[in-house]
């Protein structure tokens, strides 16, 4: 049926992608994010990779909204889109 969205494929090699519960609030740590538990559960798309900038230059407001620091170092970028992972990733 047409209500499942648009298939956009799998993440490219080297890009880690997760789906977290959607929130309009800034997240001060990825430990504050709640990853969705099951496939086909919609949420906010976040990514991290070596080629994803850790912060916006001179944009603390954008960093609060668009970046999530990770306790293990680095951080996650909030894509601003909702989606889900199917059984094939």
C-alpha positions as CSV (number, residue, x, y, z in Angstrom):
1,X,0.0,0.0,0.0
2,X,1.1,3.6,-0.5
3,X,1.0,4.6,3.2
4,X,4.4,3.0,4.2
5,X,6.5,5.9,2.9
6,X,9.3,6.0,0.4
7,X,12.1,3.4,0.4
8,X,15.4,5.3,0.5
9,X,17.7,2.3,0.7
10,X,20.4,1.3,3.2
11,X,22.9,3.6,4.8
12,X,26.2,3.9,2.9
13,X,29.2,2.0,4.4
14,X,30.7,3.9,7.3
15,X,27.5,5.6,8.2
16,X,25.8,4.5,11.4
17,X,22.1,5.2,11.5
18,X,19.6,4.8,14.3
19,X,16.0,5.6,14.9
20,X,15.1,7.4,18.1
21,X,11.8,8.5,19.6
22,X,11.0,11.9,18.2
23,X,11.5,14.9,20.4
24,X,11.5,18.6,19.7
25,X,13.8,19.1,22.8
26,X,17.6,19.4,22.6
27,X,19.3,16.3,23.8
28,X,22.4,16.9,25.9
29,X,23.7,13.4,25.5
30,X,22.8,10.3,23.4
31,X,22.1,8.6,26.7
32,X,19.0,10.9,26.9
33,X,17.8,9.6,23.5
34,X,15.4,6.6,23.4
35,X,16.1,4.3,20.6
36,X,13.0,2.7,19.1
37,X,12.7,-1.0,20.1
38,X,11.4,-2.6,17.0
39,X,11.8,-2.5,13.2
40,X,9.0,-0.6,11.4
41,X,8.6,1.7,14.3
42,X,8.7,5.3,13.2
43,X,11.0,7.8,14.9
44,X,13.6,10.5,14.3
45,X,16.6,9.5,12.0
46,X,20.0,10.2,13.5
47,X,23.4,9.4,11.9
48,X,27.1,9.6,12.7
49,X,30.2,9.0,10.6
50,X,33.6,10.4,10.1
51,X,32.3,12.7,7.3
52,X,29.5,14.1,9.5
53,X,30.5,17.3,11.2
54,X,30.5,17.2,15.0
55,X,29.1,20.8,15.2
56,X,28.0,23.8,13.3
57,X,30.6,26.6,13.2
58,X,29.5,29.6,15.3
59,X,25.9,28.3,15.6
60,X,25.3,27.2,19.2
61,X,21.5,27.4,18.6
62,X,21.8,24.9,15.6
63,X,24.1,22.7,17.6
64,X,21.5,22.4,20.4
65,X,18.8,21.5,17.9
66,X,20.7,19.4,15.4
67,X,23.5,17.6,17.3
68,X,23.5,15.0,20.1
69,X,26.8,14.5,21.9
70,X,27.7,10.8,22.6
71,X,29.2,9.7,25.9
72,X,31.8,7.6,24.0
73,X,33.0,10.6,22.0
74,X,31.8,12.2,18.8
75,X,28.2,12.7,18.3
76,X,25.0,12.2,16.3
77,X,23.4,14.4,13.7
78,X,19.6,14.8,13.8
79,X,18.5,14.6,10.2
80,X,15.3,16.4,10.7
81,X,13.3,13.6,9.2
82,X,11.1,10.8,10.5
83,X,11.4,7.2,9.3
84,X,11.8,3.6,10.2
85,X,14.1,0.7,9.5
86,X,12.4,-2.3,7.9
87,X,13.4,-5.9,8.5
88,X,16.3,-5.5,6.0
89,X,17.7,-2.4,7.5
